[in-house]
Amino acid sequence: MSDDLVFLYERAAKIYPRAIDGRFQKLRKAAVFWLLGMYYLFPWLNWDGRQMVLFDLPARKFYVFSWVVWPQDFIFLAAFLIACALSLFFFTALAGRLWCGYACPQTVWTEVFLWIEHHTEGDRNARMRLDKVPMSLRKFRIKASKQLLWIGLALWTGFTFVGFFTPIRQLALDFPLQWDLTRWFWVLFYGGATYANAAYLREQVCKYMCPYARFQSAMLDRDSLIISYDESRGEPRGARRRDVPDRASRLQEGSTPSTAELGDCIECKACVLVCPTGIDIRKGLQYECIGCAACIDACDEVMDKVGYPRGLVRYSTENAMQGKASRLLRPRVIIYGMILFALCASVLLGVLLRKPVIMDVIRDRGALYRFANDGRVENAYQVKLIHQREEPGVYELRVLTPGFELVAPARIEVTAGQVRNLAVTLRQPEEAARGAKDVVLEVIDVADPTLRVQERTRFFGPG
Protein backbone atom coordinates (compact mmCIF):
# COMPACT_ATOMS: atom_id res chain seq x y z
CA MET A 1 0.00 0.00 0.00
CA SER A 2 1.44 3.34 -1.05
CA ASP A 3 2.10 5.99 1.59
CA ASP A 4 1.69 8.80 -0.94
CA LEU A 5 -1.07 11.25 -0.11
CA VAL A 6 -3.55 12.05 -2.84
CA PHE A 7 -5.29 15.42 -2.51
CA LEU A 8 -8.70 15.63 -4.13
CA TYR A 9 -8.67 19.42 -3.93
CA GLU A 10 -5.78 21.44 -5.25
CA ARG A 11 -5.22 24.81 -3.67
CA ALA A 12 -5.91 27.60 -6.12
CA ALA A 13 -2.74 29.20 -7.43
CA LYS A 14 -2.34 32.89 -6.71
CA ILE A 15 -2.97 35.06 -9.74
CA TYR A 16 -0.57 37.91 -10.45
CA PRO A 17 -2.32 40.13 -13.01
CA ARG A 18 0.04 42.39 -14.91
CA ALA A 19 -0.81 46.09 -14.93
CA ILE A 20 -1.96 47.36 -18.31
CA ASP A 21 -3.01 50.71 -19.67
CA GLY A 22 -5.45 51.32 -22.49
CA ARG A 23 -8.77 52.87 -23.43
CA PHE A 24 -10.90 50.36 -21.53
CA GLN A 25 -8.67 50.45 -18.46
CA LYS A 26 -8.93 54.23 -18.44
CA LEU A 27 -12.71 53.83 -18.39
CA ARG A 28 -12.46 51.36 -15.54
CA LYS A 29 -10.22 53.68 -13.54
CA ALA A 30 -12.65 56.54 -14.11
CA ALA A 31 -15.49 54.30 -12.90
CA VAL A 32 -13.50 53.33 -9.78
CA PHE A 33 -12.76 56.97 -8.90
CA TRP A 34 -16.37 58.00 -9.57
CA LEU A 35 -18.00 55.20 -7.57
CA LEU A 36 -15.59 55.25 -4.63
CA GLY A 37 -15.68 59.03 -4.66
CA MET A 38 -19.44 58.91 -4.16
CA TYR A 39 -19.12 56.24 -1.50
CA TYR A 40 -16.49 57.97 0.61
CA LEU A 41 -17.58 61.56 0.00
CA PHE A 42 -21.39 61.58 0.12
CA PRO A 43 -21.74 61.00 3.89
CA TRP A 44 -19.56 64.04 4.59
CA LEU A 45 -21.54 66.44 2.41
CA ASN A 46 -24.47 68.46 3.73
CA TRP A 47 -27.75 69.29 2.04
CA ASP A 48 -30.22 71.75 3.59
CA GLY A 49 -28.38 71.59 6.91
CA ARG A 50 -28.28 67.81 7.20
CA GLN A 51 -26.23 64.89 5.92
CA MET A 52 -26.79 64.54 2.19
CA VAL A 53 -27.23 60.76 2.20
CA LEU A 54 -28.37 59.20 5.46
CA PHE A 55 -30.48 56.11 6.10
CA ASP A 56 -31.90 56.90 9.53
CA LEU A 57 -33.39 53.54 10.54
CA PRO A 58 -34.49 54.49 14.09
CA ALA A 59 -36.45 57.47 12.72
CA ARG A 60 -37.57 55.42 9.70
CA LYS A 61 -36.44 58.12 7.28
CA PHE A 62 -34.01 57.98 4.37
CA TYR A 63 -32.37 61.22 3.27
CA VAL A 64 -31.19 61.21 -0.35
CA PHE A 65 -30.17 64.70 -1.49
CA SER A 66 -33.32 66.84 -1.16
CA TRP A 67 -35.66 63.85 -1.03
CA VAL A 68 -36.84 62.42 2.29
CA VAL A 69 -38.04 58.84 1.90
CA TRP A 70 -40.67 57.79 4.44
CA PRO A 71 -41.90 54.25 5.11
CA GLN A 72 -44.97 54.89 2.94
CA ASP A 73 -42.61 55.75 0.06
CA PHE A 74 -40.99 52.34 0.05
CA ILE A 75 -42.98 51.49 -3.06
CA PHE A 76 -40.51 53.77 -4.85
CA LEU A 77 -37.63 51.82 -3.29
CA ALA A 78 -39.17 48.57 -4.53
CA ALA A 79 -39.57 50.07 -8.01
CA PHE A 80 -35.96 51.27 -7.91
CA LEU A 81 -34.71 47.77 -7.07
CA ILE A 82 -36.81 46.30 -9.88
CA ALA A 83 -35.32 48.89 -12.24
CA CYS A 84 -31.82 47.86 -11.13
CA ALA A 85 -32.61 44.22 -11.93
CA LEU A 86 -34.03 45.16 -15.32
CA SER A 87 -31.00 47.30 -16.09
CA LEU A 88 -28.82 44.27 -15.34
CA PHE A 89 -30.83 42.22 -17.86
CA PHE A 90 -30.76 45.06 -20.40
CA PHE A 91 -27.02 45.75 -20.29
CA THR A 92 -26.12 42.06 -20.15
CA ALA A 93 -28.22 41.30 -23.22
CA LEU A 94 -26.66 44.29 -24.96
CA ALA A 95 -22.98 44.05 -24.01
CA GLY A 96 -22.33 41.22 -21.57
CA ARG A 97 -20.98 41.67 -18.06
CA LEU A 98 -20.56 45.44 -18.01
CA TRP A 99 -21.67 45.50 -14.38
CA CYS A 100 -19.00 43.02 -13.32
CA GLY A 101 -16.20 44.71 -15.22
CA TYR A 102 -16.89 48.32 -14.32
CA ALA A 103 -19.25 48.78 -11.38
CA CYS A 104 -19.42 45.68 -9.16
CA PRO A 105 -18.18 46.48 -5.61
CA GLN A 106 -16.04 43.35 -5.66
CA THR A 107 -14.31 44.53 -8.83
CA VAL A 108 -13.98 48.14 -7.67
CA TRP A 109 -12.38 47.40 -4.30
CA THR A 110 -10.22 44.61 -5.72
CA GLU A 111 -8.81 47.11 -8.22
CA VAL A 112 -7.89 49.50 -5.41
CA PHE A 113 -6.25 46.73 -3.39
CA LEU A 114 -4.32 45.65 -6.50
CA TRP A 115 -3.09 49.23 -7.01
CA ILE A 116 -1.85 49.29 -3.43
CA GLU A 117 -0.11 45.95 -3.95
CA HIS A 118 1.47 47.15 -7.18
CA HIS A 119 2.81 50.35 -5.62
CA THR A 120 4.21 48.64 -2.54
CA GLU A 121 5.58 45.39 -4.00
CA GLY A 122 6.25 46.34 -7.61
CA ASP A 123 5.11 44.98 -10.94
CA ARG A 124 4.01 41.43 -11.66
CA ASN A 125 7.50 39.93 -11.89
CA ALA A 126 8.65 41.74 -8.74
CA ARG A 127 5.66 40.43 -6.80
CA MET A 128 6.29 36.87 -7.94
CA ARG A 129 9.97 37.07 -6.99
CA LEU A 130 9.11 38.58 -3.61
CA ASP A 131 6.73 35.75 -2.77
CA LYS A 132 9.32 33.12 -3.65
CA VAL A 133 12.21 34.40 -1.54
CA PRO A 134 12.37 33.53 2.17
CA MET A 135 11.31 36.04 4.78
CA SER A 136 13.81 38.82 5.37
CA LEU A 137 13.74 42.29 6.88
CA ARG A 138 13.12 43.84 3.45
CA LYS A 139 10.31 41.42 2.62
CA PHE A 140 8.72 41.92 6.03
CA ARG A 141 8.85 45.70 5.62
CA ILE A 142 7.22 45.57 2.18
CA LYS A 143 4.55 43.07 3.21
CA ALA A 144 3.80 44.95 6.42
CA SER A 145 3.44 48.24 4.53
CA LYS A 146 0.97 46.64 2.15
CA GLN A 147 -1.02 45.07 4.96
CA LEU A 148 -1.21 48.33 6.91
CA LEU A 149 -2.54 50.15 3.84
CA TRP A 150 -5.02 47.34 3.13
CA ILE A 151 -6.27 47.25 6.73
CA GLY A 152 -6.50 51.03 6.91
CA LEU A 153 -8.58 51.21 3.72
CA ALA A 154 -10.80 48.32 4.85
CA LEU A 155 -11.49 49.94 8.25
CA TRP A 156 -12.19 53.29 6.63
CA THR A 157 -14.60 51.50 4.30
CA GLY A 158 -16.39 49.94 7.27
CA PHE A 159 -16.48 53.29 9.06
CA THR A 160 -17.98 54.96 5.99
CA PHE A 161 -20.57 52.20 5.68
CA VAL A 162 -21.78 52.84 9.22
CA GLY A 163 -21.71 56.57 8.42
CA PHE A 164 -24.54 56.04 5.94
CA PHE A 165 -26.77 54.89 8.83
CA THR A 166 -25.47 57.13 11.63
CA PRO A 167 -24.52 60.81 11.22
CA ILE A 168 -20.90 60.39 10.22
CA ARG A 169 -19.58 63.55 11.87
CA GLN A 170 -21.04 62.52 15.21
CA LEU A 171 -19.72 59.02 14.62
CA ALA A 172 -16.22 60.43 14.19
CA LEU A 173 -16.53 62.63 17.29
CA ASP A 174 -17.71 59.69 19.40
CA PHE A 175 -14.77 57.47 18.35
CA PRO A 176 -13.69 55.37 20.16
CA LEU A 177 -14.93 55.71 23.74
CA GLN A 178 -18.59 56.36 23.00
CA TRP A 179 -19.06 53.69 20.37
CA ASP A 180 -21.46 50.94 21.37
CA LEU A 181 -21.10 47.29 20.40
CA THR A 182 -23.38 47.72 17.38
CA ARG A 183 -21.12 50.35 15.82
CA TRP A 184 -17.98 48.36 16.52
CA PHE A 185 -19.54 45.21 15.09
CA TRP A 186 -20.62 46.76 11.77
CA VAL A 187 -17.39 48.70 11.25
CA LEU A 188 -15.30 45.58 11.87
CA PHE A 189 -17.68 43.28 10.01
CA TYR A 190 -17.90 45.37 6.84
CA GLY A 191 -14.24 46.30 7.01
CA GLY A 192 -13.27 42.66 7.50
CA ALA A 193 -15.47 41.55 4.61
CA THR A 194 -13.86 44.18 2.36
CA TYR A 195 -10.38 43.08 3.43
CA ALA A 196 -11.05 39.37 2.91
CA ASN A 197 -12.82 39.76 -0.44
CA ALA A 198 -10.53 42.33 -2.04
CA ALA A 199 -7.19 41.21 -0.58
CA TYR A 200 -7.43 37.43 -0.72
CA LEU A 201 -10.61 35.97 -2.22
CA ARG A 202 -10.61 38.24 -5.26
CA GLU A 203 -11.41 36.15 -8.34
CA GLN A 204 -12.71 33.31 -6.14
CA VAL A 205 -15.76 35.46 -5.36
CA CYS A 206 -16.44 35.89 -9.07
CA LYS A 207 -15.86 32.23 -9.84
CA TYR A 208 -17.58 30.43 -6.99
CA MET A 209 -19.65 32.83 -4.89
CA CYS A 210 -21.32 35.22 -7.33
CA PRO A 211 -24.56 33.78 -8.80
CA TYR A 212 -24.52 36.22 -11.71
CA ALA A 213 -21.71 34.29 -13.40
CA ARG A 214 -23.93 31.20 -13.45
CA PHE A 215 -27.07 32.62 -14.99
CA GLN A 216 -25.56 35.19 -17.34
CA SER A 217 -25.83 32.67 -20.19
CA ALA A 218 -29.60 32.90 -19.93
CA MET A 219 -29.41 36.63 -20.73
CA LEU A 220 -26.90 36.37 -23.57
CA ASP A 221 -27.57 35.38 -27.14
CA ARG A 222 -25.57 35.22 -30.35
CA ASP A 223 -26.03 38.96 -30.94
CA SER A 224 -24.77 40.12 -27.54
CA LEU A 225 -21.53 42.09 -27.50
CA ILE A 226 -18.94 40.04 -25.66
CA ILE A 227 -15.16 40.04 -25.45
CA SER A 228 -14.11 37.68 -28.22
CA TYR A 229 -10.93 36.30 -29.75
CA ASP A 230 -10.93 36.31 -33.56
CA GLU A 231 -9.91 32.72 -34.14
CA SER A 232 -10.08 32.98 -37.93
CA ARG A 233 -7.51 35.75 -37.85
CA GLY A 234 -5.34 34.60 -34.96
CA GLU A 235 -4.91 30.89 -35.69
CA PRO A 236 -2.60 29.09 -35.99
CA ARG A 237 -0.60 30.81 -33.30
CA GLY A 238 3.14 31.10 -33.29
CA ALA A 239 6.07 33.27 -32.31
CA ARG A 240 7.80 35.35 -34.96
CA ARG A 241 10.12 38.32 -35.33
CA ARG A 242 8.72 41.79 -34.84
CA ASP A 243 9.52 42.81 -38.40
CA VAL A 244 7.32 40.08 -39.91
CA PRO A 245 4.30 41.84 -41.48
CA ASP A 246 0.69 40.75 -41.14
CA ARG A 247 -0.72 37.63 -42.76
CA ALA A 248 -1.98 39.30 -45.93
CA SER A 249 1.41 40.92 -46.58
CA ARG A 250 3.26 37.69 -45.81
CA LEU A 251 1.20 35.80 -48.37
CA GLN A 252 1.69 38.52 -51.00
CA GLU A 253 5.43 38.71 -50.44
CA GLY A 254 5.85 34.96 -50.75
CA SER A 255 7.23 34.26 -47.29
CA THR A 256 8.15 30.77 -46.24
CA PRO A 257 5.15 28.46 -45.79
CA SER A 258 5.68 28.15 -42.04
CA THR A 259 5.69 31.92 -41.63
CA ALA A 260 2.89 32.65 -44.12
CA GLU A 261 0.51 30.16 -42.53
CA LEU A 262 0.77 31.66 -39.05
CA GLY A 263 -2.09 33.76 -37.76
CA ASP A 264 -1.75 37.13 -36.08
CA CYS A 265 -1.57 35.69 -32.56
CA ILE A 266 2.12 35.62 -31.66
CA GLU A 267 1.55 33.45 -28.54
CA CYS A 268 2.79 36.19 -26.20
CA LYS A 269 0.07 35.34 -23.64
CA ALA A 270 -0.30 39.01 -22.74
CA CYS A 271 -4.08 38.52 -22.65
CA VAL A 272 -3.64 35.80 -20.02
CA LEU A 273 -1.11 37.70 -17.91
CA VAL A 274 -3.39 40.73 -17.45
CA CYS A 275 -6.57 38.75 -16.70
CA PRO A 276 -7.65 39.21 -13.05
CA THR A 277 -9.35 35.81 -13.07
CA GLY A 278 -6.52 33.99 -14.85
CA ILE A 279 -8.44 32.72 -17.88
CA ASP A 280 -7.36 32.47 -21.51
CA ILE A 281 -9.85 34.43 -23.62
CA ARG A 282 -8.63 32.52 -26.68
CA LYS A 283 -10.56 29.50 -25.42
CA GLY A 284 -13.84 31.32 -25.94
CA LEU A 285 -16.37 32.88 -23.58
CA GLN A 286 -16.06 31.48 -20.05
CA TYR A 287 -18.19 32.12 -17.01
CA GLU A 288 -15.11 33.34 -15.10
CA CYS A 289 -14.72 36.29 -17.49
CA ILE A 290 -15.85 39.49 -15.74
CA GLY A 291 -15.75 41.63 -18.87
CA CYS A 292 -12.99 43.96 -17.67
CA ALA A 293 -11.53 44.17 -21.23
CA ALA A 294 -7.95 44.09 -19.94
CA CYS A 295 -7.18 41.44 -22.55
CA ILE A 296 -8.35 43.80 -25.31
CA ASP A 297 -6.00 46.57 -24.17
CA ALA A 298 -3.12 44.11 -23.77
CA CYS A 299 -3.62 42.55 -27.21
CA ASP A 300 -4.00 45.95 -28.90
CA GLU A 301 -0.72 47.05 -27.31
CA VAL A 302 1.04 43.95 -28.68
CA MET A 303 -0.52 44.39 -32.11
CA ASP A 304 0.77 47.96 -32.22
CA LYS A 305 4.29 46.77 -31.38
CA VAL A 306 4.40 44.06 -34.05
CA GLY A 307 2.68 46.22 -36.68
CA TYR A 308 -0.54 44.22 -36.97
CA PRO A 309 -4.02 45.79 -36.98
CA ARG A 310 -5.84 46.02 -33.67
CA GLY A 311 -8.90 43.98 -32.84
CA LEU A 312 -7.59 40.43 -32.57
CA VAL A 313 -9.35 40.45 -29.21
CA ARG A 314 -12.30 42.83 -29.25
CA TYR A 315 -15.92 43.40 -28.38
CA SER A 316 -17.97 41.53 -30.93
CA THR A 317 -20.90 39.17 -31.26
CA GLU A 318 -20.86 35.46 -31.88
CA ASN A 319 -22.69 35.91 -35.17
CA ALA A 320 -20.24 38.59 -36.34
CA MET A 321 -17.29 36.33 -35.53
CA GLN A 322 -18.82 33.68 -37.77
CA GLY A 323 -19.40 36.12 -40.62
CA LYS A 324 -23.16 36.33 -40.09
CA ALA A 325 -25.37 39.36 -39.80
CA SER A 326 -25.51 40.75 -36.28
CA ARG A 327 -28.18 42.96 -34.68
CA LEU A 328 -27.59 44.87 -31.49
CA LEU A 329 -31.16 46.25 -31.47
CA ARG A 330 -33.30 43.14 -31.35
CA PRO A 331 -36.63 42.28 -29.67
CA ARG A 332 -35.07 41.25 -26.36
CA VAL A 333 -33.07 44.47 -26.00
CA ILE A 334 -35.96 46.65 -27.17
CA ILE A 335 -38.42 45.04 -24.73
CA TYR A 336 -35.98 45.33 -21.81
CA GLY A 337 -35.28 48.94 -22.74
CA MET A 338 -38.96 49.88 -23.04
CA ILE A 339 -39.87 48.29 -19.71
CA LEU A 340 -36.87 49.90 -18.01
CA PHE A 341 -37.71 53.32 -19.47
CA ALA A 342 -41.37 53.04 -18.48
CA LEU A 343 -40.48 51.98 -14.95
CA CYS A 344 -37.92 54.75 -14.46
CA ALA A 345 -40.29 57.33 -15.91
CA SER A 346 -43.08 56.15 -13.61
CA VAL A 347 -40.85 56.36 -10.53
CA LEU A 348 -39.61 59.82 -11.51
CA LEU A 349 -43.14 61.03 -12.21
CA GLY A 350 -44.38 59.59 -8.92
CA VAL A 351 -41.60 61.32 -6.99
CA LEU A 352 -42.21 64.66 -8.70
CA LEU A 353 -45.98 64.49 -8.18
CA ARG A 354 -45.77 63.20 -4.63
CA LYS A 355 -47.64 65.43 -2.20
CA PRO A 356 -46.16 66.16 1.22
CA VAL A 357 -49.31 64.97 3.01
CA ILE A 358 -51.16 61.67 2.76
CA MET A 359 -54.68 61.13 4.07
CA ASP A 360 -56.24 57.76 4.75
CA VAL A 361 -59.88 57.44 5.87
CA ILE A 362 -61.03 54.23 7.57
CA ARG A 363 -64.61 53.63 8.65
CA ASP A 364 -65.33 52.44 12.18
CA ARG A 365 -66.26 48.82 11.65
CA GLY A 366 -67.83 48.46 15.09
CA ALA A 367 -71.17 49.85 13.90
CA LEU A 368 -72.57 50.50 10.44
CA TYR A 369 -74.28 53.70 11.67
CA ARG A 370 -75.75 55.16 14.84
CA PHE A 371 -78.33 57.80 15.85
CA ALA A 372 -77.30 60.99 17.62
CA ASN A 373 -79.36 62.57 20.42
CA ASP A 374 -81.03 64.92 17.93
CA GLY A 375 -82.05 62.04 15.66
CA ARG A 376 -79.43 62.54 12.98
CA VAL A 377 -77.51 59.56 11.57
CA GLU A 378 -73.81 59.37 12.37
CA ASN A 379 -70.88 57.42 10.92
CA ALA A 380 -67.55 57.27 12.75
CA TYR A 381 -64.17 57.28 10.97
CA GLN A 382 -60.49 57.15 11.71
CA VAL A 383 -58.54 59.68 9.65
CA LYS A 384 -54.79 59.20 9.40
CA LEU A 385 -52.73 62.19 8.28
CA ILE A 386 -49.11 61.55 7.30
CA HIS A 387 -47.08 64.76 7.29
CA GLN A 388 -44.06 64.21 5.03
CA ARG A 389 -42.19 67.42 5.67
CA GLU A 390 -39.22 68.28 7.83
CA GLU A 391 -41.02 71.27 9.38
CA PRO A 392 -44.28 71.45 11.40
CA GLY A 393 -47.59 72.04 9.62
CA VAL A 394 -51.21 73.00 10.22
CA TYR A 395 -54.10 71.44 8.32
CA GLU A 396 -57.87 71.79 8.10
CA LEU A 397 -60.24 68.93 7.40
CA ARG A 398 -63.44 69.57 5.42
CA VAL A 399 -66.29 67.62 3.88
CA LEU A 400 -66.98 68.50 0.25
CA THR A 401 -70.19 66.53 -0.26
CA PRO A 402 -73.25 68.76 0.42
CA GLY A 403 -75.68 67.82 3.18
CA PHE A 404 -73.13 66.48 5.64
CA GLU A 405 -71.75 67.90 8.86
CA LEU A 406 -68.19 67.06 9.86
CA VAL A 407 -67.30 66.80 13.53
CA ALA A 408 -63.50 67.17 13.71
CA PRO A 409 -60.85 69.48 15.19
CA ALA A 410 -60.92 72.92 13.64
CA ARG A 411 -57.17 72.83 13.05
CA ILE A 412 -54.82 69.90 13.02
CA GLU A 413 -51.28 70.69 14.09
CA VAL A 414 -48.54 68.22 13.22
CA THR A 415 -44.84 68.08 13.90
CA ALA A 416 -42.12 67.18 11.38
CA GLY A 417 -42.78 63.75 9.92
CA GLN A 418 -45.67 63.02 12.29
CA VAL A 419 -48.42 60.49 11.64
CA ARG A 420 -51.57 61.94 13.24
CA ASN A 421 -54.64 59.77 13.93
CA LEU A 422 -57.99 61.54 14.32
CA ALA A 423 -61.43 60.29 15.31
CA VAL A 424 -64.01 62.17 13.21
CA THR A 425 -67.74 61.88 12.70
CA LEU A 426 -70.01 62.58 9.75
CA ARG A 427 -73.68 63.47 10.39
CA GLN A 428 -76.73 63.72 8.17
CA PRO A 429 -80.47 64.16 8.88
CA GLU A 430 -82.35 60.89 9.12
CA GLU A 431 -84.66 61.66 6.20
CA ALA A 432 -81.64 62.20 3.92
CA ALA A 433 -79.50 59.38 5.28
CA ARG A 434 -80.97 56.52 3.30
CA GLY A 435 -78.82 53.71 2.00
CA ALA A 436 -75.13 54.09 1.19
CA LYS A 437 -73.53 57.03 -0.56
CA ASP A 438 -70.07 58.36 -1.35
CA VAL A 439 -68.61 61.22 0.68
CA VAL A 440 -65.47 63.20 -0.18
CA LEU A 441 -63.21 64.54 2.58
CA GLU A 442 -60.49 67.08 1.91
CA VAL A 443 -57.48 68.16 3.91
CA ILE A 444 -55.99 71.61 3.23
CA ASP A 445 -52.63 73.03 4.21
CA VAL A 446 -53.33 76.29 6.04
CA ALA A 447 -49.99 77.82 5.02
CA ASP A 448 -50.40 76.75 1.39
CA PRO A 449 -54.10 76.47 0.43
CA THR A 450 -53.14 75.15 -3.00
CA LEU A 451 -52.03 71.94 -1.31
CA ARG A 452 -55.18 69.86 -1.08
CA VAL A 453 -55.63 66.12 -0.73
CA GLN A 454 -59.01 64.44 -1.17
CA GLU A 455 -60.17 61.01 -0.09
CA ARG A 456 -63.44 59.26 -0.87
CA THR A 457 -65.26 57.12 1.69
CA ARG A 458 -68.76 55.65 2.24
CA PHE A 459 -71.58 56.84 4.48
CA PHE A 460 -74.25 54.34 5.53
CA GLY A 461 -77.74 55.05 6.77
CA PRO A 462 -80.91 53.05 7.49
CA GLY A 463 -82.99 51.62 4.71
Secondary structure as GFF3:
##gff-version 3
##sequence-region A 1 463
A	DSSP	alpha_helix	23	41	.	.	.	ID=ss1
A	DSSP	three_ten_helix	42	44	.	.	.	ID=ss2
A	DSSP	beta_strand	46	47	.	.	.	ID=ss3
A	DSSP	beta_strand	50	51	.	.	.	ID=ss4
A	DSSP	beta_strand	53	56	.	.	.	ID=ss5
A	DSSP	beta_strand	61	64	.	.	.	ID=ss6
A	DSSP	beta_strand	67	69	.	.	.	ID=ss7
A	DSSP	three_ten_helix	71	73	.	.	.	ID=ss8
A	DSSP	alpha_helix	74	95	.	.	.	ID=ss9
A	DSSP	alpha_helix	98	98	.	.	.	ID=ss10
A	DSSP	pi_helix	99	103	.	.	.	ID=ss11
A	DSSP	alpha_helix	105	121	.	.	.	ID=ss12
A	DSSP	alpha_helix	124	132	.	.	.	ID=ss13
A	DSSP	alpha_helix	137	163	.	.	.	ID=ss14
A	DSSP	alpha_helix	168	174	.	.	.	ID=ss15
A	DSSP	alpha_helix	181	195	.	.	.	ID=ss16
A	DSSP	pi_helix	196	201	.	.	.	ID=ss17
A	DSSP	alpha_helix	203	204	.	.	.	ID=ss18
A	DSSP	pi_helix	205	209	.	.	.	ID=ss19
A	DSSP	alpha_helix	212	215	.	.	.	ID=ss20
A	DSSP	three_ten_helix	216	218	.	.	.	ID=ss21
A	DSSP	beta_strand	226	229	.	.	.	ID=ss22
A	DSSP	alpha_helix	231	234	.	.	.	ID=ss23
A	DSSP	alpha_helix	247	252	.	.	.	ID=ss24
A	DSSP	alpha_helix	257	260	.	.	.	ID=ss25
A	DSSP	alpha_helix	270	273	.	.	.	ID=ss26
A	DSSP	three_ten_helix	281	283	.	.	.	ID=ss27
A	DSSP	alpha_helix	294	306	.	.	.	ID=ss28
A	DSSP	beta_strand	313	316	.	.	.	ID=ss29
A	DSSP	alpha_helix	318	321	.	.	.	ID=ss30
A	DSSP	alpha_helix	331	353	.	.	.	ID=ss31
A	DSSP	beta_strand	357	363	.	.	.	ID=ss32
A	DSSP	beta_strand	370	371	.	.	.	ID=ss33
A	DSSP	beta_strand	377	387	.	.	.	ID=ss34
A	DSSP	beta_strand	393	399	.	.	.	ID=ss35
A	DSSP	beta_strand	405	407	.	.	.	ID=ss36
A	DSSP	beta_strand	412	414	.	.	.	ID=ss37
A	DSSP	beta_strand	419	428	.	.	.	ID=ss38
A	DSSP	beta_strand	436	445	.	.	.	ID=ss39
A	DSSP	beta_strand	452	460	.	.	.	ID=ss40
###
